[in-house]
Amino acid sequence: MQTMSSRQRVLSAIYHRQPDRVPIDVGGTMATGINVQAYQELLNYLGMQEDWEQESYRGRTARVSEAVRRRLHADVVNVPLPGPAPRRVWQNGALSCYEDEWGVWWACPPDGHYYTIREPFAGEPSPHDIHTYPWPDPTDAVWTAGLVEKVEQARRLGDYAVCLSLPVGFIHETQFLRGYEAWLTDLLLNRSFIEALMDAVIEIQLEIFRRALALVGDKVDLVAIGDDIGFQNGPMVSPALYDAVIAPRQKRLFRALRDAAPAALFYHTCGSVVPMIPCLIDMGVQILNPVQVSAAGMDTAVLKREFGRHLCFWGAVDTQRVLPRGTPAEVRDEVRRRIDDLAEGGGYVLAAVHHIQHGVPPQNILAMCDEALEYGRRQ
């Protein structure tokens, strides 16, 4: 088979045509990045020096350089939606803190990850609080400032697939605003409130997303959004609650994204989500990430057999055990298994399950990408 460009390779996989090899992604979307410490350790191991930039503030991921992208044989370039800077940033002892554009407070310990420390709708809020809350302005030009130029810069890097990464969806944003435990109990005890909060967030997000896609929707190859609906052992909520509360709103959001741009729709949800996959397909999802193989029921061979005609699977290299704790040989075995299960006939982009974390040996990152390059040519 004739050698393809990265963009041709990824598009072939997305649209279920056999590419010349399995596409590889490290740092190409908002959910497939590499932690800043892991990135520096990789640079040290490779003997490379860079003044790298942090791409995701909350996620603490590094922007993958062109030199590293080429070394890892990666085929995708990420363009995050710009958005506003934090409202304020401060230090509380060892904790680095900031307030985001929604009014949520976050804190991060040294060498750790950000977590919420103040949720604006914690406690006993009322519908009136939703109406009077100082919501972010979706028409503010800061949401798309420089976006066209960033996409054009990504295109000039080479013939890569370009991903526009949107912020998290309404599920996560309302969890941040309300608090995780209260969000879950609201679904049973205070449903009218949590639905009103979701709708308020969706209206703002839809306006932001439509404005962004009006500018670059025909200039990117995929649009990525993440909103977890799964836990390790099963779905986050019951099928009845999902069908009644979550699914109608996801359908509205996903259909709006599909209508606004010809780009493929990439949806990220961690966890065990097999029962929801038929509904996601019906909603217009074309790419499912991260394919968390350590979660219940997420068997890659079964997923390919049951849903491979409709979905491109993106991810599937285990990050809970194999990448951080396995040997390079075990990583190579993992890569071969996922390619065998998922790559036939297209429909697979190889990546780690979520961000590569601090503590993953550089040798394992290289083993993953080098084995994907070599073994992925045989499909």
Buried (B, 14 or more C-beta within 10 A) or exposed (E): EEEBBBBBBBBBBBEBEBBBBBBBBBBBBBBBBBBBBBBBBBBEEBEEEBEBEEBBBBBBBBBBBEEBBEBBBBBBBBBBBBBEEBBEEEEEEEBBBBBBBBBBBBBBEEEEBBEBBEBBBEEEBEEEBBEEBEBBBBEBEEBBEEBEEBBEEBBEEBEBBBBBBBBBBBBBBBBBBBBEEBBBEBBEEBEEBBBBBBBBBBEBBBBBBBBBBEEBBEBBBBBBBBBBBBBEEBBBBEEEBBEBBBBEBBBBBBEBBBEBBEBBBBBBBBBBBBBBBEBBBEBBBBBBBBBBBBBBBBEBEEBBEBBBEBBBBBBBBBBBEBBBEBEBEBBBBBBBBBBBBBBEBBBBBBBBBBBBBBEBBBEBBBBBBBBBBBBBEEB
